[in-house]
Amino acid sequence: MPFNPSLALACLGGLLAASVAARFGTWRAARLETFLQSRWAPAVFGVLTMAAVRFAWRSFGEPGIVHDERAYLLQAEIFARGHWTAPPPPVAAFFEQMHVFVEPAVFAKYPPAHAMMLVPGIWLGMPGLMPALMAAVAGALTFWLARRLSNPWTALLTWLLWATAPVTLLWAASYLSETTTTAMWLAAASATVLWLDSARPRYLIVVAATLAWGFDARPLTMLALGAPLVFVIVRKFVAIGGWRTAGVPLLVGIALLGLGPLWNHQTLGRWTRDPYPLYSRTYFPFDKPGFGVDSTPPLRALPAELVPMDAWSREVHAAYVPSAVPIAFAQRIQALISWCVVGWRVIIGALLLAALPRARGAARFALVASGSLLVAYLAFAHPPGWVVYYVELLPALHFLAAGHLVRLLGQGKQMVVDAGQSASPLVGRSSALAAVLLVPFCASDLVHARVAIDLRNEFNRRAEDVIRSAPPNSILFVRYPPTQSPHRAVTRNEADLTSARSWVVYDRGAENARLMSAAPDRQAYVFDVATFRLDRTVAVTVSRR
């Protein structure tokens, strides 16, 4: 959604009008404030967040779009059957898939925690349920944290701006692991706040458990976000003592971190052998932390369909050299902010920039955590626009913007930035009116996000419709056109090939006979991606050449 000056000016004018109306009005927003202060308000906003994701995504049965999503879904299906890995396919060359091993067994390269989180949805036949539930948890905690660290009006506006942001919805409506780490990070931050207030060890256990589980999903992300929390906790321990209470939380964290070595052992047979770097060494030796392109040849030849992905990735890594780091850092920050300020939301960008010099307390911590994550990912080459690595920061960025908006709406009155202070009636009136004004704009963004997700998902939805239309016990040999995007694929592996309705594999022309002979009871078809058609006759003809 491009920047619309008229829309932005209309929104700004409305906010100014709300501020003026609040100054001369006598209405008190006491009832709304009572609700916002209630114990169950965070749960309500969590449910509303889940509803927004469901609306934007259209269903909880959407296919995976990018290669990473498809790998996570495959691994979740394997876990759902009670296994760590699936048996290797009969002819591996037909089943090669990005981010997935096909030998010595079938499993995804990624750490296991996020795929495990998807399992309940797989059992229920609604794989999208768990990402939506994680969004609900994130929505509830975003509201609760903003209320606890500021005031209910800042919390209301933080949630409203964050939950309806196209960038939030685009990645929440996906199977990417950031849905898990966002929820885990917010849970750890919330538990840290509660522990600082009460010093009760149970909250430290929650901190340790959520940070460890987040690490088991995205190690670098949770290490970067957890470091500032650990610093705050250690500083508190230094001030008050009581180190004995850290014993149980540490044991809980260490126990959950043991999932990583267990995953290594169950997949590759060694506690210290991690599938993630081994996959890079096997297929894309340059795809690792560092600069430039590693010229080491891969251990396994790439199938023709993955060669364009190799070429694209090499270009990204070749351009990322030490001298390019400052520019890359600036570009990534610019891209992240640009995603947040689409359409009328340029106002949010202005509020965010204005809030930076005033950051104190929780706001300053939000900036430190954001900087920590941005700096950590300087170890990796990636396109600046691939902001999904930083979606955990979106609640914090919208908190900063919302806090400054409430300050402006209060027209210089004392603002609630630190916990324990209360907002003036003027702040309550102006914030409530501003929220009412913003609802239509945010609802429009929700619709635009749904349209954007529809466009993103169109190819894979059509492909899934074709695959579902195939008869049971079939093999679909997928024929890609030369113009096929390397970031989109239809071919896939199965958690259980024997019971799978269809095998969706590469079309290898005359070589198709090899796979057909390995499964003589399956009917063969060619799936032409260019036309989205199945043709059994062509498949049989090709196999007999």
NUMARNU-624724 format. One line per field, with one value per residue (C-alpha): x, z, y. Coordinates in nm, 2 decimals, decimal comma, padded with zeros to 4 digits, always signed. Layout:
<dobas>
xx = [X / ...]
zz = [Z / ...]
yy = [Y / ...]
</dobas>
This chain:
<dobas>
xx = [+00,00 / +00,18 / +00,20 / -00,11 / -00,06 / -00,43 / -00,50 / -00,21 / -00,32 / -00,68 / -00,56 / -00,34 / -00,62 / -00,85 / -00,60 / -00,56 / -00,93 / -00,95 / -00,70 / -00,89 / -01,23 / -01,08 / -00,96 / -01,31 / -01,52 / -01,64 / -01,69 / -01,49 / -01,37 / -01,40 / -01,59 / -01,35 / -01,06 / -01,21 / -01,23 / -00,87 / -00,75 / -00,94 / -00,76 / -00,94 / -00,87 / -00,54 / -00,73 / -00,99 / -00,72 / -00,55 / -00,87 / -00,91 / -00,56 / -00,63 / -00,95 / -00,75 / -00,50 / -00,79 / -00,96 / -00,64 / -00,54 / -00,89 / -00,85 / -00,64 / -00,57 / -00,36 / -00,06 / +00,29 / +00,42 / +00,80 / +01,04 / +01,09 / +00,72 / +00,69 / +00,99 / +00,84 / +00,50 / +00,67 / +00,86 / +00,54 / +00,37 / +00,65 / +00,64 / +00,26 / +00,31 / +00,53 / +00,86 / +01,17 / +01,23 / +01,06 / +01,20 / +01,40 / +01,21 / +01,28 / +01,45 / +01,59 / +01,64 / +01,27 / +01,21 / +01,49 / +01,34 / +01,48 / +01,57 / +01,50 / +01,72 / +01,61 / +01,90 / +01,97 / +01,61 / +01,36 / +01,36 / +01,39 / +01,72 / +01,57 / +01,57 / +01,27 / +01,07 / +00,86 / +00,76 / +00,66 / +00,44 / +00,26 / +00,17 / -00,17 / -00,29 / -00,17 / -00,37 / -00,68 / -00,64 / -00,59 / -00,21 / -00,27 / -00,44 / -00,11 / +00,04 / -00,29 / -00,28 / +00,08 / -00,04 / -00,32 / -00,06 / +00,16 / -00,14 / -00,24 / +00,11 / +00,17 / -00,13 / -00,04 / +00,32 / +00,23 / -00,03 / +00,21 / +00,50 / +00,30 / -00,08 / -00,40 / -00,43 / -00,09 / -00,16 / -00,48 / -00,31 / -00,01 / -00,22 / -00,44 / -00,15 / +00,05 / -00,23 / -00,37 / -00,03 / +00,01 / +00,36 / +00,24 / -00,04 / +00,17 / +00,41 / +00,16 / -00,04 / +00,25 / +00,42 / +00,75 / +00,92 / +00,90 / +00,54 / +00,68 / +00,98 / +00,76 / +00,53 / +00,82 / +01,01 / +00,70 / +00,63 / +00,99 / +00,97 / +00,64 / +00,77 / +01,08 / +00,86 / +00,66 / +00,98 / +01,12 / +00,80 / +00,77 / +01,10 / +00,89 / +01,10 / +00,81 / +00,84 / +01,21 / +01,12 / +00,89 / +01,17 / +01,41 / +01,15 / +01,04 / +01,39 / +01,51 / +01,21 / +01,26 / +01,63 / +01,52 / +01,32 / +01,56 / +01,89 / +02,04 / +01,72 / +01,65 / +02,01 / +02,01 / +01,67 / +01,74 / +02,08 / +01,92 / +01,67 / +01,95 / +02,15 / +01,85 / +01,80 / +02,17 / +02,19 / +01,89 / +02,05 / +02,37 / +02,17 / +01,95 / +02,14 / +01,93 / +02,12 / +01,99 / +01,65 / +01,82 / +01,89 / +01,56 / +01,51 / +01,86 / +01,78 / +01,46 / +01,63 / +01,92 / +01,67 / +01,48 / +01,80 / +01,87 / +01,62 / +01,89 / +02,14 / +01,85 / +01,74 / +02,09 / +02,11 / +01,78 / +01,84 / +02,21 / +02,31 / +02,55 / +02,47 / +02,70 / +02,61 / +02,36 / +02,15 / +02,14 / +02,51 / +02,53 / +02,25 / +02,44 / +02,75 / +02,56 / +02,38 / +02,48 / +02,83 / +02,82 / +02,49 / +02,63 / +02,74 / +03,01 / +03,10 / +03,14 / +03,10 / +03,26 / +03,39 / +03,38 / +03,18 / +02,86 / +02,86 / +02,55 / +02,47 / +02,17 / +01,87 / +01,81 / +01,51 / +01,72 / +02,01 / +01,83 / +01,80 / +02,17 / +02,25 / +02,02 / +02,17 / +02,53 / +02,46 / +02,33 / +02,63 / +02,88 / +02,77 / +02,79 / +03,15 / +03,28 / +03,29 / +02,92 / +02,81 / +02,73 / +02,52 / +02,35 / +02,27 / +02,11 / +01,92 / +01,78 / +01,66 / +01,51 / +01,34 / +01,19 / +01,06 / +00,93 / +00,72 / +00,57 / +00,48 / +00,28 / -00,02 / -00,13 / +00,11 / +00,38 / +00,25 / +00,37 / +00,72 / +00,72 / +00,60 / +00,87 / +01,15 / +01,02 / +01,00 / +01,37 / +01,53 / +01,27 / +01,32 / +01,35 / +01,30 / +01,10 / +01,12 / +01,50 / +01,51 / +01,29 / +01,55 / +01,84 / +01,66 / +01,59 / +01,95 / +02,07 / +01,87 / +01,96 / +02,33 / +02,32 / +02,19 / +02,47 / +02,64 / +02,41 / +02,37 / +02,01 / +01,81 / +01,73 / +01,36 / +01,35 / +01,23 / +01,08 / +01,40 / +01,30 / +00,92 / +00,98 / +01,06 / +00,73 / +00,54 / +00,83 / +00,83 / +00,46 / +00,48 / +00,73 / +00,51 / +00,19 / +00,35 / +00,45 / +00,11 / -00,05 / +00,20 / +00,10 / -00,27 / -00,23 / -00,10 / +00,19 / +00,02 / +00,21 / +00,23 / +00,25 / +00,58 / +00,69 / +00,48 / +00,29 / +00,18 / -00,17 / -00,31 / -00,51 / -00,88 / -00,76 / -00,52 / -00,80 / -01,05 / -00,81 / -00,67 / -01,02 / -01,12 / -00,80 / -00,86 / -01,21 / -01,08 / -00,81 / -01,04 / -01,16 / -00,80 / -00,68 / -00,98 / -00,89 / -00,53 / -00,68 / -00,86 / -00,55 / -00,35 / -00,60 / -00,57 / -00,19 / -00,20 / -00,44 / -00,20 / +00,09 / -00,09 / -00,27 / -00,01 / +00,01 / -00,37 / -00,42 / -00,15 / -00,31 / -00,65 / -00,49 / -00,31 / -00,63 / -00,81 / -00,58 / -00,71 / -00,59 / -00,27 / -00,11 / +00,23 / +00,22 / +00,53 / +00,56 / +00,68 / +00,80 / +00,81 / +01,15 / +01,01 / +00,92 / +01,03 / +01,30 / +01,12 / +00,80 / +00,77 / +00,51 / +00,72 / +00,74 / +00,81 / +00,57 / +00,57 / +00,46 / +00,50 / +00,31 / -00,02 / +00,02 / -00,27 / -00,02 / +00,35 / +00,43 / +00,77 / +00,99 / +00,93 / +01,24 / +01,12 / +01,23 / +01,37 / +01,01 / +01,00 / +01,24 / +01,01 / +00,70 / +00,87 / +00,93 / +00,55 / +00,37 / +00,04 / +00,03 / -00,12 / +00,12 / +00,03 / +00,21 / +00,13 / +00,20 / +00,25 / +00,23 / -00,13 / -00,23 / -00,34 / -00,30 / -00,25 / -00,22 / -00,16 / +00,15 / +00,29 / +00,25 / +00,39 / +00,69 / +00,77 / +00,78 / +01,03]
zz = [+00,00 / -00,12 / +00,08 / +00,04 / +00,14 / +00,14 / +00,37 / +00,60 / +00,62 / +00,69 / +00,98 / +01,12 / +01,10 / +01,28 / +01,56 / +01,61 / +01,61 / +01,88 / +02,09 / +02,06 / +02,13 / +02,44 / +02,58 / +02,56 / +02,63 / +02,97 / +02,88 / +03,10 / +02,96 / +03,30 / +03,18 / +02,90 / +03,13 / +03,38 / +03,11 / +02,99 / +03,35 / +03,41 / +03,45 / +03,14 / +02,90 / +02,78 / +02,70 / +02,50 / +02,29 / +02,24 / +02,10 / +01,88 / +01,75 / +01,66 / +01,48 / +01,28 / +01,17 / +01,08 / +00,88 / +00,69 / +00,63 / +00,54 / +00,69 / +00,92 / +00,64 / +00,41 / +00,23 / +00,31 / +00,07 / +00,10 / +00,13 / +00,50 / +00,58 / +00,38 / +00,56 / +00,90 / +00,80 / +00,69 / +01,01 / +01,21 / +01,03 / +01,11 / +01,48 / +01,47 / +01,38 / +01,68 / +01,49 / +01,46 / +01,10 / +00,81 / +00,59 / +00,28 / -00,05 / -00,29 / -00,55 / -00,37 / -00,69 / -00,73 / -00,38 / -00,32 / -00,13 / +00,01 / +00,38 / +00,39 / +00,41 / +00,19 / +00,30 / +00,53 / +00,63 / +00,57 / +00,81 / +00,81 / +00,89 / +01,14 / +01,52 / +01,64 / +01,88 / +01,62 / +01,43 / +01,76 / +01,83 / +01,51 / +01,60 / +01,77 / +01,46 / +01,24 / +01,46 / +01,43 / +01,05 / +01,10 / +01,07 / +01,08 / +01,42 / +01,62 / +01,45 / +01,51 / +01,88 / +01,90 / +01,76 / +02,02 / +02,30 / +02,15 / +02,13 / +02,49 / +02,61 / +02,39 / +02,56 / +02,91 / +02,88 / +02,74 / +03,01 / +03,29 / +03,16 / +03,07 / +03,10 / +02,96 / +02,68 / +02,55 / +02,57 / +02,37 / +02,10 / +02,09 / +02,04 / +01,78 / +01,57 / +01,60 / +01,55 / +01,24 / +01,08 / +00,74 / +00,83 / +01,15 / +00,97 / +00,67 / +00,89 / +01,16 / +00,89 / +00,81 / +00,93 / +01,00 / +01,33 / +01,42 / +01,53 / +01,81 / +01,90 / +01,92 / +02,17 / +02,37 / +02,38 / +02,50 / +02,76 / +02,89 / +02,91 / +03,09 / +03,34 / +03,40 / +03,48 / +03,73 / +03,89 / +03,93 / +04,11 / +04,33 / +04,33 / +04,32 / +04,17 / +03,96 / +03,73 / +03,68 / +03,58 / +03,32 / +03,19 / +03,17 / +03,00 / +02,74 / +02,65 / +02,62 / +02,41 / +02,19 / +02,16 / +02,05 / +01,77 / +01,66 / +01,85 / +01,74 / +01,77 / +02,13 / +02,22 / +02,10 / +02,26 / +02,58 / +02,65 / +02,77 / +02,99 / +03,15 / +03,21 / +03,40 / +03,60 / +03,69 / +03,79 / +04,02 / +04,18 / +04,24 / +04,41 / +04,63 / +04,65 / +04,67 / +04,41 / +04,54 / +04,38 / +04,04 / +04,07 / +03,97 / +03,67 / +03,55 / +03,57 / +03,38 / +03,11 / +03,07 / +03,05 / +02,77 / +02,59 / +02,59 / +02,31 / +02,07 / +02,13 / +02,14 / +01,80 / +01,67 / +01,80 / +01,66 / +01,32 / +01,25 / +01,52 / +01,71 / +02,00 / +01,86 / +01,49 / +01,41 / +01,09 / +01,02 / +00,93 / +00,77 / +00,53 / +00,43 / +00,38 / +00,18 / -00,06 / -00,02 / +00,15 / +00,14 / +00,33 / +00,68 / +00,90 / +00,76 / +00,45 / +00,09 / -00,09 / +00,03 / -00,28 / -00,12 / -00,35 / -00,21 / -00,09 / -00,30 / -00,65 / -00,67 / -00,88 / -01,17 / -01,00 / -00,72 / -00,93 / -00,97 / -00,59 / -00,56 / -00,81 / -00,63 / -00,29 / -00,42 / -00,54 / -00,20 / -00,02 / -00,27 / -00,21 / +00,17 / +00,26 / +00,57 / +00,40 / +00,32 / +00,68 / +00,77 / +00,46 / +00,51 / +00,87 / +00,76 / +00,48 / +00,71 / +00,96 / +00,67 / +00,53 / +00,87 / +00,93 / +00,57 / +00,63 / +00,94 / +00,77 / +00,46 / +00,36 / +00,63 / +00,88 / +00,78 / +01,09 / +01,30 / +01,15 / +01,25 / +01,60 / +01,63 / +01,53 / +01,77 / +02,05 / +02,02 / +02,20 / +02,48 / +02,54 / +02,91 / +03,13 / +02,94 / +02,61 / +02,63 / +02,70 / +02,40 / +02,19 / +02,34 / +02,26 / +01,91 / +01,85 / +01,99 / +01,74 / +01,45 / +01,54 / +01,58 / +01,23 / +01,08 / +01,09 / +00,81 / +00,45 / +00,36 / +00,13 / +00,33 / +00,26 / +00,43 / +00,76 / +00,90 / +01,10 / +01,30 / +01,35 / +01,72 / +01,74 / +01,60 / +01,94 / +02,08 / +01,79 / +01,80 / +02,18 / +02,13 / +01,87 / +02,07 / +02,38 / +02,20 / +02,04 / +02,38 / +02,50 / +02,22 / +02,26 / +02,63 / +02,51 / +02,74 / +03,04 / +03,25 / +03,06 / +03,19 / +03,07 / +03,38 / +03,58 / +03,88 / +03,73 / +03,63 / +03,32 / +03,35 / +03,24 / +02,94 / +02,83 / +02,87 / +02,66 / +02,38 / +02,37 / +02,36 / +02,08 / +01,89 / +01,91 / +01,78 / +01,49 / +01,41 / +01,39 / +01,03 / +00,92 / +01,09 / +00,96 / +00,61 / +00,67 / +00,78 / +00,45 / +00,25 / +00,44 / +00,34 / -00,02 / -00,01 / +00,15 / -00,11 / -00,38 / -00,20 / -00,15 / -00,49 / -00,66 / -00,38 / -00,33 / -00,70 / -00,69 / -00,38 / -00,55 / -00,84 / -00,61 / -00,41 / -00,74 / -00,82 / -00,76 / -00,46 / -00,48 / -00,75 / -00,85 / -00,98 / -01,18 / -01,16 / -01,47 / -01,39 / -01,66 / -01,73 / -01,57 / -01,24 / -00,94 / -00,74 / -00,42 / -00,51 / -00,53 / -00,55 / -00,51 / -00,16 / +00,08 / +00,29 / +00,65 / +00,54 / +00,17 / +00,20 / +00,31 / +00,12 / -00,12 / -00,38 / -00,43 / -00,57 / -00,73 / -01,00 / -01,36 / -01,49 / -01,83 / -01,93 / -01,58 / -01,44 / -01,51 / -01,22 / -00,97 / -01,13 / -01,11 / -00,74 / -00,69 / -00,96 / -00,78 / -00,82 / -01,12 / -01,29 / -01,39 / -01,51 / -01,33 / -01,56 / -01,33 / -01,62 / -01,69 / -01,35 / -01,53 / -01,47 / -01,77 / -01,71 / -02,08 / -02,10 / -01,79 / -01,93 / -02,27 / -02,11 / -01,89 / -02,19 / -02,40]
yy = [+00,00 / +00,32 / +00,64 / +00,84 / +01,21 / +01,29 / +01,00 / +01,08 / +01,44 / +01,34 / +01,11 / +01,38 / +01,64 / +01,40 / +01,34 / +01,71 / +01,75 / +01,48 / +01,66 / +01,99 / +01,83 / +01,66 / +01,99 / +02,15 / +01,85 / +01,73 / +01,36 / +01,12 / +00,79 / +00,62 / +00,31 / +00,25 / +00,30 / +00,06 / -00,20 / -00,14 / -00,17 / -00,50 / -00,84 / -00,98 / -00,69 / -00,85 / -01,18 / -00,98 / -00,81 / -01,15 / -01,29 / -00,98 / -01,03 / -01,39 / -01,28 / -01,02 / -01,29 / -01,53 / -01,26 / -01,17 / -01,53 / -01,64 / -01,99 / -02,20 / -02,45 / -02,23 / -02,39 / -02,29 / -02,03 / -01,98 / -02,27 / -02,22 / -02,25 / -02,57 / -02,72 / -02,63 / -02,78 / -03,11 / -03,14 / -03,07 / -03,35 / -03,58 / -03,49 / -03,52 / -03,89 / -03,94 / -03,95 / -03,73 / -03,82 / -03,98 / -04,27 / -04,16 / -04,16 / -04,44 / -04,22 / -03,91 / -03,70 / -03,66 / -03,53 / -03,27 / -02,98 / -02,65 / -02,67 / -03,04 / -03,35 / -03,64 / -03,87 / -04,05 / -03,96 / -03,69 / -03,40 / -03,02 / -02,85 / -02,61 / -02,63 / -02,83 / -02,61 / -02,42 / -02,73 / -02,88 / -02,58 / -02,65 / -03,01 / -02,95 / -02,77 / -03,07 / -03,31 / -03,10 / -03,05 / -02,68 / -02,61 / -02,23 / -02,26 / -02,25 / -01,94 / -01,77 / -01,87 / -01,75 / -01,42 / -01,41 / -01,46 / -01,19 / -00,95 / -01,01 / -00,96 / -00,66 / -00,49 / -00,61 / -00,49 / -00,15 / -00,10 / -00,22 / -00,01 / +00,30 / +00,34 / +00,19 / +00,45 / +00,38 / +00,01 / +00,05 / +00,25 / +00,03 / -00,28 / -00,11 / +00,01 / -00,31 / -00,57 / -00,41 / -00,32 / -00,49 / -00,59 / -00,76 / -00,95 / -01,05 / -01,25 / -01,35 / -01,52 / -01,76 / -02,07 / -01,90 / -01,95 / -01,58 / -01,64 / -01,86 / -01,64 / -01,32 / -01,49 / -01,63 / -01,30 / -01,11 / -01,38 / -01,36 / -00,98 / -00,99 / -01,25 / -01,04 / -00,74 / -00,95 / -01,08 / -00,74 / -00,64 / -00,94 / -01,13 / -01,45 / -01,74 / -01,88 / -01,58 / -01,65 / -02,00 / -01,86 / -01,64 / -01,93 / -02,16 / -01,91 / -01,79 / -02,15 / -02,26 / -01,95 / -02,05 / -02,40 / -02,22 / -01,94 / -01,95 / -01,62 / -01,42 / -01,54 / -01,49 / -01,13 / -01,05 / -01,24 / -01,08 / -00,75 / -00,93 / -01,14 / -00,82 / -00,67 / -00,98 / -01,02 / -00,66 / -00,71 / -01,01 / -00,82 / -00,55 / -00,77 / -01,11 / -01,42 / -01,61 / -01,94 / -01,87 / -01,88 / -02,25 / -02,39 / -02,15 / -02,24 / -02,61 / -02,56 / -02,35 / -02,61 / -02,90 / -02,73 / -02,64 / -03,01 / -03,04 / -02,91 / -03,19 / -03,44 / -03,32 / -03,36 / -03,71 / -03,82 / -03,68 / -03,72 / -03,97 / -03,74 / -03,50 / -03,24 / -03,25 / -02,98 / -03,03 / -02,65 / -02,60 / -02,95 / -02,86 / -02,55 / -02,75 / -03,01 / -02,78 / -02,41 / -02,39 / -02,01 / -01,99 / -01,93 / -01,64 / -01,43 / -01,22 / -01,29 / -01,63 / -01,95 / -02,13 / -02,47 / -02,70 / -02,85 / -03,21 / -03,29 / -03,17 / -02,93 / -03,03 / -02,81 / -02,65 / -02,52 / -02,38 / -02,04 / -02,02 / -02,09 / -01,81 / -01,56 / -01,65 / -01,62 / -01,27 / -01,16 / -01,31 / -01,18 / -00,82 / -00,86 / -00,78 / -00,60 / -00,26 / -00,30 / -00,35 / +00,01 / +00,06 / -00,27 / -00,18 / +00,15 / -00,02 / -00,28 / -00,02 / +00,18 / -00,12 / -00,21 / +00,14 / +00,15 / -00,16 / +00,01 / +00,34 / +00,23 / +00,44 / +00,68 / +00,52 / +00,76 / +00,93 / +00,64 / +00,69 / +01,05 / +00,96 / +00,70 / +00,93 / +01,20 / +00,95 / +00,83 / +01,13 / +01,11 / +00,74 / +00,66 / +00,35 / +00,08 / +00,28 / +00,29 / -00,09 / -00,14 / +00,04 / -00,16 / -00,49 / -00,37 / -00,26 / -00,60 / -00,79 / -00,57 / -00,59 / -00,97 / -01,02 / -00,83 / -01,16 / -01,28 / -01,16 / -01,10 / -00,86 / -00,55 / -00,60 / -00,94 / -00,78 / -01,10 / -01,15 / -00,84 / -00,88 / -00,95 / -00,58 / -00,46 / -00,44 / -00,23 / +00,01 / +00,06 / +00,11 / +00,39 / +00,56 / +00,52 / +00,66 / +00,97 / +01,00 / +01,00 / +01,26 / +01,49 / +01,42 / +01,52 / +01,86 / +01,88 / +01,72 / +01,48 / +01,16 / +00,81 / +00,67 / +00,49 / +00,24 / +00,37 / +00,70 / +00,78 / +00,96 / +01,28 / +01,30 / +01,50 / +01,22 / +00,97 / +01,17 / +01,26 / +00,90 / +00,75 / +00,98 / +00,91 / +00,54 / +00,58 / +00,79 / +00,54 / +00,24 / +00,30 / +00,36 / +00,04 / -00,16 / -00,04 / -00,17 / -00,50 / -00,53 / -00,43 / -00,69 / -00,95 / -00,85 / -00,86 / -01,21 / -01,33 / -01,22 / -01,38 / -01,71 / -01,73 / -01,95 / -02,21 / -02,21 / -02,29 / -02,55 / -02,72 / -02,73 / -02,92 / -03,16 / -03,23 / -03,30 / -03,58 / -03,94 / -04,12 / -04,32 / -04,11 / -03,96 / -03,60 / -03,52 / -03,14 / -02,96 / -02,60 / -02,33 / -02,16 / -01,84 / -02,01 / -01,80 / -01,99 / -01,88 / -02,08 / -02,46 / -02,72 / -03,04 / -03,17 / -03,46 / -03,65 / -03,75 / -04,10 / -04,18 / -04,51 / -04,35 / -04,02 / -03,95 / -03,82 / -03,79 / -03,45 / -03,47 / -03,33 / -03,42 / -03,59 / -03,69 / -04,04 / -04,09 / -04,08 / -04,46 / -04,52 / -04,38 / -04,53 / -04,88 / -04,82 / -04,76 / -04,96 / -04,93 / -04,55 / -04,37 / -04,12 / -03,77 / -03,46 / -03,14 / -02,85 / -02,55 / -02,31 / -02,41 / -02,57 / -02,89 / -03,26 / -03,49 / -03,86 / -03,95 / -03,74 / -03,89 / -04,25 / -04,14 / -03,98 / -04,28 / -04,51 / -04,32]
</dobas>
